[in-house]
């Protein structure tokens, strides 16, 4: 393998340390449990966005679509096992349904299953339409789809329209809901990381990298480009859908514009985080998400009112002066860490044989 | 003439009012090296693009191993075993040479489940052997985009060999390459033809190269086929000389 890369042992220590930090964080700072859960969702956002934007070269501005679809699909599935959805939403929260613990968790399990499945179907269908577009046209096309989804949901009475849906109440004592969803968010983010890591070690990663570098050339070599693009987007959609479902339940109340399809906040954050960390790498999105999350927390706490100005400046600085991101910068400084190096020719006399 | 592998009959292609190919018919023999020459703008690259399915043709038929392919997509034609290299060299710039080679493996039988396979060591070794064959072995862990133009050409050629095509269509393989590398490239093209049994169909501007390389040559001029035959006879054909010197 690559002798200059960190050894397996060191990586194991790193993973263990991160896991311990993840478990300890809500125990040490119980008041911030929901915020920590949002951190894991950010990691998931950046990882799934980078698979498309960084590794495959398709900059989607509408990935938030799957987050919202997952959120709403889950809500409808959860409610529908004990109540009529239209009646429930029409009452604007006046109907208080008491979900027994087993009903709640059965509904949540069912909801999560649908929240994984439906976004994948949506991604597969959209990929037939949108992957005909390339470059900026794809970005704008996906953004349009996400905004349209928000507006459609906003005027769809069955799911409560702009009034939103009050989610089923978590059956447990104070603080238990936050802890439960924190753990769930952490697990799905880790699963997402492991999936992405595994995918990047298979042929799939070379195929989507080839699509990024020169899609026409990849086609000329006979690569099934459409198939790879569809699967990459579906993997993103699956994790985003589940994240949406968990986020909706953790928040307790969902509505289309600001919670389910927030194209201007979460939808842009996922791009900004990836660019900051360095796109097209495994760790770049994770590092970017961490820094971005930290910065967001600091600005929200100390610069309230100016937080979007600060984030905007960060994005401008990032795009104009630091396009390669942290991992890209590191790669340029220390190419050998990433396996880029000149090798010795083979010892046995191949020069003469190859006639060079 | 031996067995025909590509049969182009009566192919026409126009872009707006410009007729790039007018009823072109030619045959490429299996196992040989066929050349395609002609002055700039005579429609050679258009014909290549038509053959590999890059754009639809207006009329005529293109057959590959007896099968009509003029309506198939680029990727499908590539999977049948007909590959082209580009006039402007195209490699995957942000991937290293080994990765460029591995992604070039034939995709003929690749199914949905193959997407998540890993590359066995034997394939990596084959990629290394082919990089060695074109003289890029020591550069195998460098990003393809950092190679010189001539080296990228060689890499693209090695990638084409990795794909194990039946026919390789080369669009000006020696353009922009320094004379020393040209000789090495000609020699490797010949070896690819003889040792790997790949049929070659080559567009070439450099007359010395094509006369040296091809066993049968077609000459195009102004979108039409002008002459054909063995190198010696085409070289001395008065129409060909006139076309190149602009006597038309």
Interface residues (C-beta under 8 A of the other chain):
Chain A: X198 X199 X201 X202 X203 X204 X206 X207 X209 X210 X212 X213 X214 X216 X217 X218 X219 X220 X221 X222 X223 X224 X225 X227 X228 X231 X280 X339 X340 X341 X342 X343 X344 X345 X346 X350 X354 X355 X356
Chain B: X52 X73 X74 X75 X76 X78 X79 X83 X84 X86 X90 X91 X92 X93 X94 X95 X96 X99 X102 X103 X104 X106 X107 X108 X110 X112 X114 X115 X116 X117 X118 X119 X132 X133 X134 X135 X137 X138 X139 X140 X141 X142 X143 X159 X163 X184 X187 X188
